Amino acid sequence: MIFVASLVYHHPTVRSNISNKFLRTDTSSVPSCTSSPWKEGESLHGNCQGSALKLNPKPQSAKECATTCCDDPTCITFQYRSDVGCFQGGDVRLGMEKDGVPTWCNQDPPVIWRGQYLVPRVQGENGKDIIHSDSEKEQFRKKSCDIKTWIPDERQGQCFGLGGKREAASGSDEECMKACCDDPNCGAWQWSKDAGCFYGKWMFGCLAGSSEAYVGRRKFQSSRSYTDGSGKPYQQERYLSS
């Protein structure tokens, strides 16, 4: 799926329970690539969104995924996770980088989220539109906003499109849900203990729920500056707390 620049992502930065071991383990488990070296001082252990990386079903380990990417001049980036396999493809942006390509990768490992839509599906499993009456929409929202009938585990993987963090509602999943429900324009919310609360009109591109970190690297590209929005060089943060 390709996401255009006008869509608003939410990029939570997770800190509280992440250890530097993710960086050390990822770096040590990836073979070096002498023909086109991996960019130093980073680890692509977070979710990547965009169309650059495609599933390669042949590699059966992180080492194989890295080696086959290294040997392929058209492969810039790879990611491997035991439950989803090997993904390879073009260049990606990491964390707060703003230069380069559309595909963006979270600098932090995945976390399990809680979240739910407050509006019913508009498309059925067969792809056909579902028309809901105003009464059905009202009842759906009422159930979704009631602590007795809500389904907070509906979306356990990170979704996109909810905008920035809602600090005032980040204390718990229930606080996040209630804040969304109090906003008549809110149609979806997500919360995690580490990232906080995010809500907005809609969310999309929801990933599979998992807390397993990817093993991944990207080849250094001399044409890129790897800078953030202020034009300063960006380096994946190494002060993740244990």
Secondary structure, 3 states (H helix, E strand, C coil): CCCCCCCCCCCCCCCCCCCCHHHHHHHHHCCCCCCCCECCCCCCCCCEECCCEEEECCCCCHHHHHHHHHHCCCCCEEEEECCCEEEEECCCEECCCCCCCCCEECCCCCCCCEEEECCCCCECCCCCECCCCHHHHHHHHHHHCCCCCCCCECCCCCCECCCCCCHHHCCCHHHHHHHHHHCCCCCEEEEECCCEEEEECCCECCCCCCCCCCEEEEECCCCCCCECCCCCECCCCCCCCC
